[in-house]
Amino acid sequence: MRKLIACVIALTNVTFAAYAADADGKIKAVDAEKMTIVLDDGKTYQLPAEMDMSVVVEGAEVIIAYDPKDGVNQITDMLIQ
């Protein structure tokens, strides 16, 4: 039984990891009201509610990790270079 539970947990972790994605580029547009950014590839990403918007500026180079969820690319981690 313990082996079965361990297998289910392992498979669940792999399944959730499969949804994660990453992207990098230059911020083309920032919408502070909607908490979104658009990268130079034209894709829009949703920032987390606790994000400090003062550091998110157009022209900044970023690397982001995000989860596509219900048609929205929700940022889970972001590095501003």
N, C-alpha and C positions, 0 to 999 in steps of 0.2 A: 504494500500500500504506500509506503514512504517513497519507493522508487517511482510509482505512478504520479504522486504529487510533485516530486522533483521534476519529472518530465513535463508535466503540465505547466509548471512555473517557467521552466526553460523555454518551452515553445511560446508561451505568452510573451516573454521578454524579446524573443526573436521577432515575433509578429509586430510588436510595438516599435521596435527599432527599424523595421522595414518602412515605416511611414515617415521617418525623419529624412530630411534632405538638407542640402546646403547650397549657398550661392555666394557670389562675390561680385563686386563692381562698385561703381560710383553712384551716389545718391543723386538722382535727377530731380526729384520733387519730394517735398515734405508737407503733409497735411496734419498739423498739430491737433485740429479739432477731431478728425477721424482716427488719429493715431496711426497713420499709415505713411509708408515711404514707397517711392517708385525708384527702382534701379535703372541704370542705363540700358538694360535689356528690355525695359518696358513692363516688367512684372511688378505687381503691387504686393507689399508685405505689411501685415498688421503688427504693430508694436505692442508689447505688454503694457498694461495699465500703469504699472509702477515705473515705467521708463522716464528718465530725466530728459525731457525734450530739448533742453538747452544745449545738449551735446550733439544733437542730430541736426546736421546742417547740409544743405545742398552742396554737392561737389566733394563731400567726404568719401573716401574709399572705405568700404566695409566688407567684412566677411560675416555671413549670418548662417545660423542653423534654424530651420523652421519645420513645422509640421503642417502639411496640407490638411485642412479639416473643414468640411462642409463648404468647399469652394473658396476658402480663405487660407492664405499662407501665413500662419501664426508664428512669429519669431519666438524662438525659445532661448537663443543666445546670439549676441552680436558683438563683434570686435570692430571698433572704429580705428582705422590706421592713420 
